């Protein structure tokens, strides 16, 4: 079967953005409500999550969802956040997803790549 005829199993979003809020980038307890709001707004259902905070600041966290996953990595010294999201299913409204994430996290200069798998 050629790739042209394969069905899409899911969509992978890889994003990089600028966040000016030191507190959002440095403190997972501060950022967690925003991250969980992103999960809710994208209609994902969390099964579990794990995280690690780095010294002196920054964090990485992962959310395992019934229909995909979301990973976050922050670099406060550079004001950068990396977000990867994989959503299972054939249709994902890419513009809605990017807009929602940027709006909730107050992310600027978002660049992203989308891969349909």
C-alpha positions as CSV (number, residue, x, y, z in Angstrom):
1,X,0.0,0.0,0.0
2,X,1.4,3.4,-0.9
3,X,1.6,6.2,1.6
4,X,-1.0,8.2,-0.3
5,X,-3.7,5.6,0.6
6,X,-2.8,5.1,4.3
7,X,-5.3,6.5,6.8
8,X,-4.2,9.1,9.3
9,X,-3.8,7.6,12.8
10,X,-3.2,10.9,14.5
11,X,-1.6,14.3,14.4
12,X,1.6,15.4,16.0
13,X,2.2,19.0,16.8
14,X,5.6,20.3,17.7
15,X,5.7,23.9,18.9
16,X,8.2,26.4,20.2
17,X,7.1,29.8,21.6
18,X,8.2,32.8,23.7
19,X,6.7,33.4,27.1
20,X,7.6,36.6,28.9
21,X,6.2,35.4,32.3
22,X,9.2,34.2,34.4
23,X,6.7,32.6,36.8
24,X,5.0,30.5,34.1
25,X,8.3,29.2,32.8
26,X,9.9,28.7,36.2
27,X,7.2,27.4,38.5
28,X,5.2,24.3,37.6
29,X,2.7,24.9,40.5
30,X,2.0,28.3,38.9
31,X,1.7,26.9,35.3
32,X,-0.2,23.7,36.0
33,X,-3.7,25.2,36.0
34,X,-2.9,26.7,32.6
35,X,-1.6,23.4,31.2
36,X,-4.6,21.6,32.5
37,X,-6.9,24.2,30.9
38,X,-5.2,23.5,27.6
39,X,-5.9,19.8,28.0
40,X,-9.6,20.5,28.7
41,X,-10.0,23.1,25.9
42,X,-8.6,20.6,23.4
43,X,-11.0,17.9,24.7
44,X,-8.3,15.6,25.9
45,X,-8.9,13.3,28.9
46,X,-5.9,12.9,31.3
47,X,-5.0,9.4,32.4
48,X,-1.9,10.4,34.3
49,X,0.8,13.0,34.4
50,X,4.4,13.3,35.6
51,X,6.7,16.2,36.0
52,X,10.2,17.3,37.1
53,X,11.3,20.7,38.3
54,X,14.9,21.8,37.6
55,X,17.1,23.9,39.8
56,X,17.4,26.8,39.8
57,X,14.3,26.9,37.6
58,X,12.3,25.4,34.7
59,X,10.4,22.1,34.4
60,X,9.4,19.3,32.1
61,X,6.0,17.6,32.4
62,X,4.0,15.0,30.5
63,X,0.3,14.3,30.3
64,X,-0.8,10.9,29.1
65,X,-4.3,11.1,27.7
66,X,-6.8,8.5,26.5
67,X,-6.6,10.1,23.1
68,X,-2.9,11.2,22.9
69,X,-0.3,13.0,25.0
70,X,1.2,16.4,25.7
71,X,4.8,17.2,26.7
72,X,6.1,20.5,28.0
73,X,9.7,21.7,28.4
74,X,10.6,25.2,29.6
75,X,13.9,27.2,29.3
76,X,13.3,30.2,31.5
77,X,16.7,31.8,30.8
78,X,15.7,32.1,27.1
79,X,12.0,32.6,27.7
80,X,11.3,29.5,25.6
81,X,8.7,26.8,25.9
82,X,8.5,23.7,23.8
83,X,5.2,21.8,23.6
84,X,4.5,18.6,21.8
85,X,1.0,17.2,21.4
86,X,-0.1,14.0,19.8
87,X,-3.8,13.6,19.2
88,X,-5.3,10.2,18.0
89,X,-7.8,10.5,15.2
90,X,-8.2,11.6,11.7
91,X,-9.3,15.2,12.1
92,X,-7.8,17.9,14.3
93,X,-8.5,21.6,13.9
94,X,-4.9,22.8,13.7
95,X,-5.8,26.5,13.8
96,X,-8.0,26.1,16.8
97,X,-5.3,24.1,18.7
98,X,-2.5,26.6,18.0
99,X,-4.8,29.6,18.9
100,X,-6.0,27.9,22.1
101,X,-2.5,27.1,23.3
102,X,-1.1,30.6,22.5
103,X,-4.1,32.3,24.1
104,X,-4.1,30.3,27.4
105,X,-0.4,30.3,27.8
106,X,0.1,33.9,26.5
107,X,2.7,32.5,24.1
108,X,4.2,34.8,21.5
109,X,6.1,34.1,18.3
110,X,4.8,30.5,18.1
111,X,6.4,28.4,15.5
112,X,5.2,24.9,14.9
113,X,5.3,21.9,12.7
114,X,2.4,19.4,12.1
115,X,2.9,15.8,11.1
116,X,0.0,13.5,10.2
117,X,0.9,9.9,11.0
